[in-house]
Amino acid sequence: MSNDRTQPLRLGVLASGRGSNLQAIIDAIENGTLHARIVVVISNKRDAPALDRARKHGITEVFLDPKPLVGRPDTREAYDRALLDVLQKYEVELVLLAGYMKIVTSVLIQAYPQRIMNIHPALLPAFPGLDVQQKALDHGVKISGCTVHFVTEGVDEGPIIVQAAVPILETDTAEELSARILEQEHRLYPQAVRLYAEGKLHVEGRCVRIQKNESRPIPSTDAV
Ligand code: GAR
């Protein structure tokens, strides 16, 4: 990816619920720390609060009902084809999964290779899947956290972009731990998107290299 972009990066956000990560992205754009524009928010849940958040900020919101497709042998793929139509209609460049609780199929992944990000409330590759804060407590781990990664066909398996660690306290409930992890998610997701927008993410195999800021060469005194 080149970093000579002048137009804001066009984001499409997929969300199923509360939408606090969506809000963190909206806030970063509105406060000028992220050069991007959310062109559409799509949900598989009609009453997702994420859709209300989009509406409040004048962002196009789309509810895409999965029900009419249930029972088909290719239910998931058919849903993703419908999603893809919307993403392409709005010329989305980068897709963000923000609390999107559906498995993404190869239909979307092949259309947006290394252009779909997800945020997950654990330090991957530990604790993929659901209810991971409770699983971390049950396992007695001392440090958990959150991960932003590119989405590939294996669930929660794609190349890791950035992570933040959160210590686990002996008194923690799943709710308390989730809340502390969420604070870090809200910091981390806009940061990962900014790195992408600036062209600083380079995927090598399953690793993501983050380009450092170029330092100016110090002029040699000999040359003066
Ligand atoms: C967040 O904690 C996010 O990491 C998690 O769902 C929550 C959504 O919150 N995502 C997953 O577990 C995906 N595997 P939000 O709707 O307030 O952003």
Residues whose N, C-alpha, C, O or C-beta is under 5 A from the ligand:
A	BS01	GAR	G17 R18 G19 S20 N21 L22 A98 G99 Y100 I119 H120 P121 G129
